[in-house]
């Protein structure tokens, strides 16, 4: 039977997701670490960039743990086993157990374990993280070299630097033979220190061209990885905060699971990406870096007529077209001393509202953003 993907596509302006329209608990005057006892943290671009830790990240996560927060680390990277990822994080100074790392391979294996009997044979495509996740879930991983002689019940396809055309062929043969097909993630590209390489989504697309159907995708931006994280944390969606640097994976994935999202400006997406983001990819909270977890967060609230308020400040859109800009006032008087990130937090809902109402274009919204100080 043809399979269909379970991930969400990009949401257009005005569309909703599982978190956007639900009632929001006020966080005014509280720190985010105090408001959310469970934190689901992305890795690359949030905790580290390549071989270097992101400034302040380790100290702020350690402080959150000391204050009672539980932290798990969720990554779309399916190639490395959790123990290997955890050891790498400990090298940066992060305090964690191996069980605090969740990968899209684990989400895929968990998904299949709920559908197949224990010990079912699953063709493992990708790095060692795929094989170990299947074993941990009580399934029997089958290598591509053995697939021609062994009928498999499913294919779990994740990224691996050594994946070959022959392995992709075995995946296609198994799927055409009736095997379930699960992909850990569909990220088309993979940033490396030498440039951008094809990601798992590109390899999945190659198989898809051969078989003519789509896989079930379990990683971000779908909800499964975040739901696995909430289960590990023991917190519900209202008490769990997703933290990331990519809107189409981290923010969209948190929202798909009904969680609020914090976007930090230490990785892939910056202010221009934020203002252009469709509804399902708009984070509730914005931070320059993870120090935001321990700062009192002034969340903007609508005040009518396109005006938004936060901590006594008002943000309003003035002008139109290319001359549109956001003005900031406190007590009726403009004050240039409001720090840039506070202006950005106030400007974003003003501009998102104007975009949704068709008052400005994406390009005009980007031009209206406050300039970094």
C-alpha positions as CSV (number, residue, x, y, z in Angstrom):
1,X,0.0,0.0,0.0
2,X,1.4,3.5,-0.8
3,X,2.8,5.3,2.2
4,X,2.5,9.0,2.8
5,X,4.7,11.4,4.7
6,X,3.7,12.4,8.2
7,X,5.7,15.6,8.3
8,X,4.3,19.0,8.0
9,X,5.0,21.1,4.9
10,X,5.7,24.8,5.3
11,X,2.7,26.7,6.7
12,X,1.5,29.8,4.8
13,X,0.5,33.1,6.3
14,X,-2.7,32.7,8.2
15,X,-2.5,28.9,8.5
16,X,-2.4,27.4,12.0
17,X,-0.5,24.6,13.8
18,X,-1.0,22.7,17.0
19,X,0.4,25.5,19.2
20,X,-0.4,28.7,17.5
21,X,-4.1,29.1,18.5
22,X,-4.2,27.4,21.9
23,X,-4.5,29.5,25.1
24,X,-1.2,30.8,26.3
25,X,-0.1,30.8,29.9
26,X,1.4,34.2,30.9
27,X,5.2,34.2,31.3
28,X,5.5,37.9,32.0
29,X,8.1,38.7,34.6
30,X,9.5,35.2,34.8
31,X,12.6,33.7,33.3
32,X,12.1,31.1,30.6
33,X,14.1,28.6,32.6
34,X,11.7,29.0,35.6
35,X,8.6,28.9,33.3
36,X,9.5,25.7,31.5
37,X,10.8,22.8,33.7
38,X,11.5,20.8,30.5
39,X,13.9,22.0,27.8
40,X,14.4,20.3,24.4
41,X,17.6,21.7,23.0
42,X,18.9,21.4,19.4
43,X,22.7,21.0,19.0
44,X,24.4,22.5,16.0
45,X,24.0,26.2,16.1
46,X,22.7,26.2,19.6
47,X,25.2,24.4,21.8
48,X,28.1,24.2,19.3
49,X,29.1,25.4,15.9
50,X,31.3,22.8,14.2
51,X,34.1,22.0,16.7
52,X,33.5,25.1,18.9
53,X,30.9,25.6,21.6
54,X,28.5,28.5,21.2
55,X,29.5,31.3,23.6
56,X,27.5,31.2,26.9
57,X,25.6,28.0,25.9
58,X,27.2,25.5,28.3
59,X,27.2,27.9,31.3
60,X,23.5,28.7,30.8
61,X,22.4,25.1,30.4
62,X,24.4,24.2,33.5
63,X,22.7,27.0,35.4
64,X,19.3,25.8,34.3
65,X,20.1,22.3,35.5
66,X,21.3,23.6,38.9
67,X,18.0,25.5,39.2
68,X,15.9,22.3,38.6
69,X,15.3,22.3,34.8
70,X,15.6,19.0,32.9
71,X,17.3,19.2,29.6
72,X,17.4,16.7,26.7
73,X,19.2,17.2,23.4
74,X,17.3,16.4,20.2
75,X,19.0,16.2,16.9
76,X,17.9,15.2,13.3
77,X,21.4,13.8,12.8
78,X,20.8,10.1,12.7
79,X,24.3,8.9,12.0
80,X,25.9,8.9,15.5
81,X,24.7,6.8,18.4
82,X,23.5,8.8,21.5
83,X,26.6,7.8,23.5
84,X,28.9,9.2,20.9
85,X,27.0,12.5,20.8
86,X,26.9,12.7,24.6
87,X,30.6,12.1,24.9
88,X,31.2,14.9,22.4
89,X,29.0,17.2,24.4
90,X,30.8,16.3,27.6
91,X,34.0,17.4,25.8
92,X,32.4,20.9,25.6
93,X,31.6,20.8,29.4
94,X,27.9,19.9,29.1
95,X,26.7,17.8,32.0
96,X,24.5,15.0,30.8
97,X,23.9,11.2,30.6
98,X,23.8,9.3,27.4
99,X,20.1,8.9,27.8
100,X,19.7,12.7,27.6
101,X,20.5,12.6,23.8
102,X,17.6,11.8,21.4
103,X,18.2,11.3,17.7
104,X,15.9,10.9,14.8
105,X,17.1,7.3,14.5
106,X,15.6,6.6,18.0
107,X,12.4,8.2,16.9
108,X,12.3,6.1,13.8
109,X,13.1,2.9,15.7
110,X,10.4,3.7,18.3
111,X,7.9,4.3,15.6
112,X,8.6,1.0,13.9
113,X,8.6,-0.9,17.3
114,X,5.0,0.2,17.8
115,X,4.0,-1.2,14.4
116,X,6.1,-4.4,14.2
117,X,6.5,-7.5,16.4
118,X,9.6,-7.7,18.6
119,X,12.6,-9.0,16.6
120,X,11.2,-7.9,13.2
121,X,13.8,-7.5,10.5
122,X,14.5,-3.9,9.5
123,X,16.9,-2.9,6.7
124,X,19.3,-0.3,8.3
125,X,20.5,2.4,5.9
126,X,22.8,5.0,7.4
127,X,25.5,5.4,10.1
128,X,25.9,3.3,13.2
129,X,23.2,5.3,15.0
130,X,20.5,3.7,12.9
131,X,21.6,0.2,13.7
132,X,22.0,0.8,17.4
133,X,18.6,2.5,17.7
134,X,16.9,-0.5,16.1
135,X,18.7,-2.9,18.5
136,X,17.7,-0.8,21.5
137,X,14.1,-0.8,20.3
138,X,14.0,-4.6,20.2
139,X,14.2,-4.9,16.4
140,X,16.7,-6.8,14.3
141,X,18.8,-4.6,12.0
142,X,19.7,-6.1,8.6
143,X,22.7,-4.7,6.7
144,X,22.3,-4.0,3.0
145,X,24.7,-6.7,2.1
146,X,22.4,-9.3,3.7
147,X,19.1,-7.8,2.3
148,X,19.0,-9.8,-0.9
149,X,18.9,-13.1,1.1
150,X,16.6,-11.9,4.0
151,X,13.1,-10.6,3.7
152,X,12.7,-7.4,5.7
153,X,9.6,-5.9,7.3
154,X,10.7,-2.3,7.1
155,X,13.4,0.1,6.0
156,X,14.8,2.7,8.4
157,X,16.8,5.2,6.3
158,X,19.1,7.8,8.0
159,X,22.1,9.7,7.1
160,X,25.5,8.1,6.8
161,X,28.6,9.5,5.2
162,X,29.4,6.1,3.8
163,X,25.9,5.3,2.3
164,X,26.4,3.9,-1.2
165,X,24.2,3.6,-4.3
166,X,24.0,-0.1,-3.7
167,X,22.5,0.4,-0.3
168,X,20.0,2.9,-1.7
169,X,19.2,0.2,-4.3
170,X,18.5,-2.4,-1.6
171,X,16.2,0.1,0.2
172,X,14.3,0.5,-3.1
173,X,14.0,-3.2,-3.7
174,X,12.7,-3.8,-0.1
175,X,10.1,-1.0,-0.4
176,X,8.9,-2.3,-3.7
177,X,8.6,-5.7,-2.0
178,X,6.2,-4.3,0.5
179,X,8.5,-3.2,3.4
180,X,7.4,-0.2,5.4
181,X,9.6,2.8,4.8
182,X,10.6,5.3,7.5
183,X,13.1,8.1,7.0
184,X,14.8,9.7,10.0
185,X,14.6,13.1,8.5
186,X,14.4,14.9,5.2
187,X,17.0,17.7,5.5
188,X,18.1,18.2,1.9
189,X,21.5,19.6,2.8
190,X,24.2,19.1,5.5
191,X,26.5,22.0,6.4
192,X,30.1,20.9,6.9
193,X,33.4,22.7,7.5
194,X,34.1,22.4,3.7
195,X,30.8,23.6,2.5
196,X,27.3,22.2,2.0
197,X,26.9,18.5,1.3
198,X,23.8,16.5,0.3
199,X,21.8,15.6,3.4
200,X,19.5,12.6,4.2
201,X,16.6,14.3,2.3
202,X,18.6,14.1,-0.9
203,X,19.3,10.4,-0.4
204,X,15.6,9.8,0.5
205,X,14.6,11.6,-2.7
206,X,16.8,9.3,-4.8
207,X,15.0,6.3,-3.4
208,X,11.6,8.0,-3.8
209,X,12.3,8.5,-7.5
210,X,12.8,4.8,-7.8
211,X,9.8,3.6,-5.8
212,X,7.2,6.3,-6.5
213,X,6.0,6.7,-2.9
214,X,6.9,8.8,0.1
215,X,8.3,7.6,3.4
216,X,7.0,8.3,6.9
217,X,9.4,11.0,8.2
218,X,9.9,11.0,12.0
219,X,12.4,13.8,12.6
220,X,11.9,17.5,12.7
221,X,9.7,19.2,11.6
222,X,7.3,16.4,12.5
223,X,6.2,16.0,16.2
224,X,7.6,12.6,16.9
225,X,11.1,13.6,18.1
226,X,9.6,16.2,20.4
227,X,7.0,13.8,21.7
228,X,9.9,11.4,22.5
229,X,11.7,14.2,24.3
230,X,8.6,15.2,26.4
231,X,8.3,11.5,27.4
232,X,11.9,11.4,28.5
233,X,11.5,14.7,30.4
234,X,8.3,13.8,32.1
235,X,6.7,17.1,31.1
236,X,3.7,18.0,29.1
237,X,3.7,20.3,26.0
238,X,2.7,23.4,28.1
239,X,5.7,22.8,30.4
240,X,8.3,22.0,27.7
241,X,10.2,24.6,25.6
242,X,11.8,23.7,22.3
243,X,15.1,25.6,21.7
244,X,16.6,25.9,18.2
245,X,18.2,28.0,15.5
246,X,16.4,26.7,12.4
247,X,12.8,27.7,11.9
248,X,11.7,25.0,9.4
249,X,12.9,22.2,11.7
250,X,13.3,23.3,15.3
251,X,10.5,25.8,15.6
252,X,8.1,23.9,13.3
253,X,8.8,20.7,15.1
254,X,8.2,22.1,18.5
255,X,4.9,23.6,17.3
256,X,3.9,20.4,15.7
257,X,4.1,18.8,19.2
258,X,2.1,21.6,20.8
259,X,5.2,23.2,22.4
260,X,6.4,26.8,22.6
261,X,9.6,27.6,20.9
262,X,12.7,29.7,21.7
263,X,14.8,30.8,18.7
264,X,18.4,31.8,19.4
265,X,20.3,33.9,16.9
266,X,23.5,31.9,17.2
267,X,23.0,29.6,14.2
268,X,21.3,29.4,10.8
269,X,18.3,31.9,10.8
270,X,18.6,35.6,11.6
271,X,16.1,38.5,11.9
272,X,15.2,38.6,8.2
273,X,14.3,34.9,8.3
274,X,12.2,35.5,11.4
275,X,10.1,38.3,10.0
276,X,9.5,36.3,6.8
277,X,8.5,33.2,8.7
278,X,5.0,31.8,8.0
279,X,2.8,31.3,11.0
280,X,3.8,27.8,12.0
281,X,7.4,28.7,12.1
282,X,7.2,31.9,14.2
283,X,8.8,31.3,17.6
284,X,7.2,32.6,20.8
285,X,10.5,33.8,22.2
286,X,13.7,35.3,20.7
287,X,17.1,35.4,22.3
288,X,20.5,36.6,21.1
289,X,21.9,33.5,22.8
290,X,21.1,31.1,25.7
291,X,21.6,33.8,28.3
292,X,17.9,34.6,27.5
293,X,16.9,31.6,29.6
294,X,17.8,33.4,32.8
295,X,16.6,36.9,32.0
296,X,13.1,38.2,32.8
297,X,11.3,38.0,29.5
298,X,9.0,40.8,28.5
299,X,6.6,39.2,26.0
300,X,4.8,41.6,23.7
301,X,1.0,41.7,23.9
302,X,-1.5,43.3,21.4
303,X,-2.8,46.7,22.4
304,X,-5.1,47.3,19.4
305,X,-4.8,49.2,16.1
306,X,-1.6,47.3,15.2
307,X,0.1,48.4,18.4
308,X,2.0,46.0,20.6
309,X,3.3,46.5,24.2
310,X,6.1,45.0,26.3
311,X,7.4,46.3,29.6
312,X,5.9,49.7,29.1
313,X,7.2,50.1,25.6
314,X,5.0,50.3,22.5
315,X,5.8,49.2,19.0
316,X,3.8,50.6,16.1
317,X,4.1,50.4,12.3
318,X,4.1,53.8,10.6
319,X,4.3,54.6,6.9
320,X,3.6,52.2,4.1
321,X,5.4,50.4,1.3
322,X,9.2,51.0,1.2
323,X,8.8,53.8,3.9
324,X,7.2,51.5,6.5
325,X,9.1,51.3,9.8
326,X,8.4,50.3,13.4
327,X,8.5,53.1,16.0
328,X,9.2,52.5,19.7
329,X,7.8,54.7,22.5
330,X,7.8,54.6,26.2
331,X,5.4,56.8,28.1
332,X,4.5,58.6,24.8
333,X,8.1,59.6,24.1
334,X,10.5,57.9,21.7
335,X,13.7,56.6,23.3
336,X,16.6,55.2,21.4
337,X,18.1,53.5,24.5
338,X,15.9,50.4,24.2
339,X,18.3,47.6,23.4
340,X,18.2,46.0,20.0
341,X,16.9,42.5,21.0
342,X,14.0,44.1,22.9
343,X,13.2,46.2,19.8
344,X,13.3,43.0,17.6
345,X,11.0,41.2,20.0
346,X,8.5,44.1,19.8
347,X,8.9,44.7,16.1
348,X,8.3,41.1,15.0
349,X,4.6,40.8,16.1
350,X,3.9,44.2,14.7
351,X,5.3,43.2,11.3
352,X,3.8,39.7,11.4
353,X,0.4,41.2,12.0
354,X,0.9,43.6,9.1
355,X,2.0,40.8,6.8
356,X,-1.0,38.6,7.7
357,X,-3.3,41.5,6.9
358,X,-1.6,42.1,3.6
359,X,-0.5,45.6,4.5
360,X,3.2,45.1,3.7
361,X,5.3,42.6,1.6
362,X,8.0,40.4,2.9
363,X,10.7,42.7,1.5
364,X,9.1,45.7,3.1
365,X,8.9,43.9,6.5
366,X,12.6,43.0,6.3
367,X,13.4,46.7,5.5
368,X,11.4,47.8,8.5
369,X,13.3,45.7,11.1
370,X,15.3,47.6,13.7
371,X,19.0,47.9,12.8
372,X,21.4,46.1,15.2
373,X,23.1,48.5,17.6
